[in-house]
């Protein structure tokens, strides 16, 4: 898990979702944001790159950290609030 504002700041993250020991780091592309009056909230627009840091315990030997991406892509076309809906895999 990435702890607090210090961890998010170090990763240049706009939003971090911590779920147990795992973290979903979301970075915004502000040039893609729809700012029209009836636009969806920014965290519901497909203008985010999401990186999933999956932590797996390894018993007394510590833990393993995987860096995964939705559909293997680090493009800015995902929705931050739907982070749990994506299939994460290594970058393709």
VEXLUMMI-863088 format. One record per residue (C-alpha): residue number from 0; x, y, z. Coordinates in nm, 4 decimals, always signed. Layout:
BEGIN
<r><i>NUM</i><east>X</east><north>Y</north><up>Z</up></r>
...
***
This chain:
BEGIN
<r><i>0</i><east>+0.0000</east><north>+0.0000</north><up>+0.0000</up></r>
<r><i>1</i><east>+0.1166</east><north>+0.3485</north><up>-0.0771</up></r>
<r><i>2</i><east>+0.0832</east><north>+0.5459</north><up>+0.2410</up></r>
<r><i>3</i><east>-0.0629</east><north>+0.8942</north><up>+0.2602</up></r>
<r><i>4</i><east>+0.0124</east><north>+1.2094</north><up>+0.0715</up></r>
<r><i>5</i><east>+0.3874</east><north>+1.1487</north><up>+0.0707</up></r>
<r><i>6</i><east>+0.3519</east><north>+0.8293</north><up>-0.1305</up></r>
<r><i>7</i><east>+0.1067</east><north>+0.9830</north><up>-0.3769</up></r>
<r><i>8</i><east>+0.3259</east><north>+1.2885</north><up>-0.4167</up></r>
<r><i>9</i><east>+0.6339</east><north>+1.0780</north><up>-0.4860</up></r>
<r><i>10</i><east>+0.4465</east><north>+0.9025</north><up>-0.7673</up></r>
<r><i>11</i><east>+0.3036</east><north>+1.2268</north><up>-0.9084</up></r>
<r><i>12</i><east>-0.0452</east><north>+1.0792</north><up>-0.8560</up></r>
<r><i>13</i><east>-0.3720</east><north>+1.2687</north><up>-0.8785</up></r>
<r><i>14</i><east>-0.5789</east><north>+0.9956</north><up>-0.7087</up></r>
<r><i>15</i><east>-0.4674</east><north>+0.6849</north><up>-0.5175</up></r>
<r><i>16</i><east>-0.7124</east><north>+0.4106</north><up>-0.4239</up></r>
<r><i>17</i><east>-0.5728</east><north>+0.1837</north><up>-0.1500</up></r>
<r><i>18</i><east>-0.7446</east><north>-0.1544</north><up>-0.1237</up></r>
<r><i>19</i><east>-0.5864</east><north>-0.3674</north><up>+0.1433</up></r>
<r><i>20</i><east>-0.2164</east><north>-0.3994</north><up>+0.0573</up></r>
<r><i>21</i><east>-0.2771</east><north>-0.2981</north><up>-0.3068</up></r>
<r><i>22</i><east>-0.2762</east><north>+0.0500</north><up>-0.4605</up></r>
<r><i>23</i><east>-0.4266</east><north>+0.1912</north><up>-0.7779</up></r>
<r><i>24</i><east>-0.2415</east><north>+0.5067</north><up>-0.8806</up></r>
<r><i>25</i><east>-0.4364</east><north>+0.7318</north><up>-1.1170</up></r>
<r><i>26</i><east>-0.2778</east><north>+1.0104</north><up>-1.3190</up></r>
<r><i>27</i><east>-0.4870</east><north>+1.2679</north><up>-1.5041</up></r>
<r><i>28</i><east>-0.4328</east><north>+1.4058</north><up>-1.8540</up></r>
<r><i>29</i><east>-0.5848</east><north>+1.7530</north><up>-1.8062</up></r>
<r><i>30</i><east>-0.5763</east><north>+1.8227</north><up>-2.1807</up></r>
<r><i>31</i><east>-0.8446</east><north>+1.5553</north><up>-2.2360</up></r>
<r><i>32</i><east>-1.0896</east><north>+1.6735</north><up>-1.9675</up></r>
<r><i>33</i><east>-1.4359</east><north>+1.7757</north><up>-2.0870</up></r>
<r><i>34</i><east>-1.5034</east><north>+2.1042</north><up>-1.9087</up></r>
<r><i>35</i><east>-1.8427</east><north>+2.1739</north><up>-2.0637</up></r>
<r><i>36</i><east>-2.1302</east><north>+2.2603</north><up>-1.8257</up></r>
<r><i>37</i><east>-2.2968</east><north>+1.9156</north><up>-1.8484</up></r>
<r><i>38</i><east>-1.9773</east><north>+1.7090</north><up>-1.8425</up></r>
<r><i>39</i><east>-1.9288</east><north>+1.4159</north><up>-1.6088</up></r>
<r><i>40</i><east>-1.7144</east><north>+1.4716</north><up>-1.2998</up></r>
<r><i>41</i><east>-1.3457</east><north>+1.4468</north><up>-1.3901</up></r>
<r><i>42</i><east>-1.2962</east><north>+1.1187</north><up>-1.2019</up></r>
<r><i>43</i><east>-1.5718</east><north>+0.9634</north><up>-1.4191</up></r>
<r><i>44</i><east>-1.4230</east><north>+1.0718</north><up>-1.7531</up></r>
<r><i>45</i><east>-1.1921</east><north>+0.8438</north><up>-1.9587</up></r>
<r><i>46</i><east>-0.8895</east><north>+1.0706</north><up>-1.9132</up></r>
<r><i>47</i><east>-0.6807</east><north>+0.8696</north><up>-1.6674</up></r>
<r><i>48</i><east>-0.3786</east><north>+0.6388</north><up>-1.6763</up></r>
<r><i>49</i><east>-0.4002</east><north>+0.3794</north><up>-1.3998</up></r>
<r><i>50</i><east>-0.1141</east><north>+0.1803</north><up>-1.2515</up></r>
<r><i>51</i><east>-0.2010</east><north>-0.1093</north><up>-1.0209</up></r>
<r><i>52</i><east>+0.0591</east><north>-0.2017</north><up>-0.7608</up></r>
<r><i>53</i><east>-0.0316</east><north>-0.5541</north><up>-0.6489</up></r>
<r><i>54</i><east>+0.1348</east><north>-0.6796</north><up>-0.3320</up></r>
<r><i>55</i><east>+0.1593</east><north>-1.0533</north><up>-0.2678</up></r>
<r><i>56</i><east>+0.2922</east><north>-1.1779</north><up>+0.0683</up></r>
<r><i>57</i><east>+0.5771</east><north>-1.4296</north><up>+0.0453</up></r>
<r><i>58</i><east>+0.5643</east><north>-1.5643</north><up>+0.4001</up></r>
<r><i>59</i><east>+0.8729</east><north>-1.4792</north><up>+0.6041</up></r>
<r><i>60</i><east>+1.0526</east><north>-1.3645</north><up>+0.2882</up></r>
<r><i>61</i><east>+0.8684</east><north>-1.0324</north><up>+0.2601</up></r>
<r><i>62</i><east>+0.6387</east><north>-0.9572</north><up>-0.0303</up></r>
<r><i>63</i><east>+0.6321</east><north>-0.9334</north><up>-0.4093</up></r>
<r><i>64</i><east>+0.5165</east><north>-0.6127</north><up>-0.5797</up></r>
<r><i>65</i><east>+0.3806</east><north>-0.6293</north><up>-0.9359</up></r>
<r><i>66</i><east>+0.3217</east><north>-0.3209</north><up>-1.1510</up></r>
<r><i>67</i><east>+0.0180</east><north>-0.3832</north><up>-1.3734</up></r>
<r><i>68</i><east>-0.1975</east><north>-0.1790</north><up>-1.6115</up></r>
<r><i>69</i><east>-0.5614</east><north>-0.2017</north><up>-1.7269</up></r>
<r><i>70</i><east>-0.5639</east><north>-0.4235</north><up>-2.0362</up></r>
<r><i>71</i><east>-0.1830</east><north>-0.3868</north><up>-2.0301</up></r>
<r><i>72</i><east>-0.2073</east><north>-0.0212</north><up>-2.1380</up></r>
<r><i>73</i><east>-0.0653</east><north>+0.2907</north><up>-1.9770</up></r>
<r><i>74</i><east>-0.2734</east><north>+0.5184</north><up>-2.2037</up></r>
<r><i>75</i><east>-0.4812</east><north>+0.8030</north><up>-2.0614</up></r>
<r><i>76</i><east>-0.8189</east><north>+0.6563</north><up>-2.1596</up></r>
<r><i>77</i><east>-0.9487</east><north>+0.4934</north><up>-1.8426</up></r>
<r><i>78</i><east>-1.1974</east><north>+0.6074</north><up>-1.5777</up></r>
<r><i>79</i><east>-1.0490</east><north>+0.6523</north><up>-1.2306</up></r>
<r><i>80</i><east>-1.3691</east><north>+0.5633</north><up>-1.0462</up></r>
<r><i>81</i><east>-1.3926</east><north>+0.2345</north><up>-1.2399</up></r>
<r><i>82</i><east>-1.0464</east><north>+0.1173</north><up>-1.1316</up></r>
<r><i>83</i><east>-1.1872</east><north>-0.2080</north><up>-0.9897</up></r>
<r><i>84</i><east>-1.3635</east><north>-0.2980</north><up>-1.3163</up></r>
<r><i>85</i><east>-1.0512</east><north>-0.3393</north><up>-1.5305</up></r>
<r><i>86</i><east>-0.8471</east><north>-0.6496</north><up>-1.6053</up></r>
<r><i>87</i><east>-0.4875</east><north>-0.5707</north><up>-1.5031</up></r>
<r><i>88</i><east>-0.1812</east><north>-0.7204</north><up>-1.6662</up></r>
<r><i>89</i><east>+0.1791</east><north>-0.6384</north><up>-1.7390</up></r>
<r><i>90</i><east>+0.2380</east><north>-0.3550</north><up>-1.9861</up></r>
<r><i>91</i><east>+0.2032</east><north>-0.4807</north><up>-2.3430</up></r>
***
